Amino acid sequence: MTSHRSPAVQAERLRKYRPDIQGLRAVAILMVVSMHCGILDIHGGVDVSFVLSGFLIGSQLLAEIDKTGKVSLTKFWARRFRRLAPGAAFVIVVVGILSWFYASPFRFREYMDDGLAASVSLINWRLAENGTDYFANDGSQSPYQHFWSLGIEEQFYLAAPLLLVAVAWLSRLVLRNRVLVGIVLMAVVGGSFYLGYTQTTSNQPLAYFGTHARIWELASGVLLALWAPFLSRMPRGLAAAVSWLGLGTVVVTGLLITEHTPLPGYAVAGPVLGASLIMAGGCANPRLGAERLLDNPVFDFIGKVSYGWYLWHWPLLILWPHIIGWEFGHSDRFRVAVLSFLLSIATHFVVEKRFRDNVKLVVRPWRGILTGGTLTATSAAAMVIALQVPLNLSFGTAGTAAALTGFDGTRSVEQAVSERDAPRISESALLKSPDDRGDHGCIDQLLVTAFTPHDECVIGDTKSDRTLVLMGDSHAYQWGNAFDALGRELHVKVVTVIKSGCSPEAYKITREDLGREYTECTTWRRSALSYIKKLKPDVVAVANRVQWATTRKGAEETFKTLQETGADLVYLTDTPKPTFSVPDCLAENSSNPGMCTLKSEAAVDLADFRILERQVAEEHGADVINTLPAFCADGYCPAVIGGHVVYWDNSHMTGGYATSLAPFLKPTFKRVLSG
């Protein structure tokens, strides 16, 4: 085997094998694993990987175009299938099996949908459509979520050769050189970066996962490959300085980015620029460049198994708490990193190399494409079959299912507390709970900037002359079923004025999923209050989720405005907030559902802010309904009351239980409306 630093190789400038690139591949995966596992808060590893992929694929395609004037698409795609499909298909299927045994049965269905999207390289668009927050720490992450970057790369591999051949042919025909190729690539880089930067503030999930907003990173690598002959003539002293500057840029900018940085925005330009500088300097093969650090046996080996490490580390990270059965500690993060590395080694030698070393799959490219297609189809079929399998539930000690009475006075809550070790619940009630999110009233989503009344916003007795407004965020929307029943019984029209994540109280809200201040809430609140003022309702009921950002000034401002409308005010104190997904917990512990009983000291959070909001409401003449007796008693907040699962996630009550609470609300609203 030829040494990386033999005199012959060292004398070359443009080389087929680049040790610095192999080392940079190791740096990229170390950054990704360290960040995901919480070992080191350094971002940008995936961006470095994008540039690497673009440069390597661009170099290969451009070399073939220069040599033959065309690209063998079948050979190109066969090589890609041979390298990527076996490991991906294997991990997708194995993770599906692990999810069946260890994940919540409800999550299992979601995971298999994600696995199907990952199999066909479209999961990035699924995540964008679902508005996924990649850095959420609320148990909503999927073990297939990390396939988003592989999906973008595979979409790039499908389109890049077609576009590059067409542009190269046109450039030679018209200009007899590569100038048009460079112009098109620079346009792609500039246009895609602009889309990613601008959409980060308007639709962060789409900007983060969208191919259109990320393709500039891969195109930057292709552009670098186009300029490689020119860069190879760079003075070696300058090339060395450029490569070291690039390595420093990758590390420093990666450390400056945090989970609160709006991504992709402009921040990812740092790691992209740094990776580009490393590779640009390496084109001249300087003796004292960053390659001196990057070219070593450890990085070389990590680079070889980096693909498997990328595939394994995230699923283990998501499933590990379910596998070990206890709270995820810092030491567990190191265990996940090490175990996933060992699995990557095994996958590399047992799975990947068997296909990569099979020359027949490239010599006969259709065989390679057929093999890759078969593996992809197999993993996709496995996900489809898994979606048809009945959920893994076993109600061993749940006892006789209770009738679906829900709330029936405080005695029903007290009884539920007494039965907390073995609450009575039917399998059908549990299966229904994750989708029982209430179906009365309307809720404006995050990016809506102003309230506009619609027919679905009006519930209760829609023909009544009396009007009650229910205003708030999703913790007001969760009461929709109760207010619909209440309105029909008291003959009052209920208008729901509700926006997701937007407190009616006028304080500044910053959302991590948007990566910025929630300005849409501010403008929406202003328009909503203006609408209520013009509507002149008889009663305004306010309900919202209590937050750390709550301020007395903000609460006073809103209640003063509502008081000035002349309407009677009613304030509903916030409901308990579980610290976990209740349906998931009940499904995972279906033989011992008592594990999911909430302690009120944990579920009734932010006590000082709850008191503050109540005081402000009372100071402005509001009748206050203390909601806690409908959820908690004797220091516990049961997960199941009267046969109903109380919460459909980790924060909001089910529509079924909300419907049963109409009698709980009736005395206060009957008195207020009659007064």
Helices and strands as residue ranges (DSSP letters): H 7-11, H 19-36, H 45-68, H 73-102, H 105-119, H 123-129, H 147-175, H 179-202, H 204-209, H 211-231, H 236-256, H 269-282, H 291-294, H 297-304, H 306-324, H 330-347, I 348-352, H 353-356, H 360-363, H 365-388, H 410-418, H 427-432, G 433-435, G 455-457, E 458-460, E 467-472, H 474-477, H 480-490, E 493-498, E 510-511, E 516-517, H 519-535, E 539-543, H 552-563, E 568-572, H 582-588, G 593-596, E 598-599, H 600-603, H 607-619, E 623-625, G 628-630, E 636-637, E 640-641, E 644-645, H 655-660, H 662-674
